[in-house]
Amino acid sequence: MEKAEILLNWIEDTYGSPEELAKILDFGIEMLFYLEEDAFDRKEVQQVVAAIRGIVVGLRG
C-alpha cells in the first residue's frame, strides 16, 4: 500500500472525508489567531499556519 493510500484511508476512517479534515484544520488556523501574547514566536506560528494551509489546499484540490 502506498503512503498516499494509507493517508487517505486514515483520513476517511478518522474524519469521514478529506473535506471534513480540511474544515477541522481551518478551525485550527482560526484558533491560532487567539493565542496569548508571547506564547510562541510569531515566525513559529506563521510556519505552522503555512503548513496547515498547504494541507487544507491539498485536501480540497
Long-range contacts (C-beta under 8 A, 24 or more apart in sequence): 11-59, 18-59, 18-60, 19-59, 19-60, 21-59, 22-55, 22-56, 22-59, 22-60, 25-52, 25-55, 25-56, 25-59, 26-56, 28-52, 29-53, 29-56
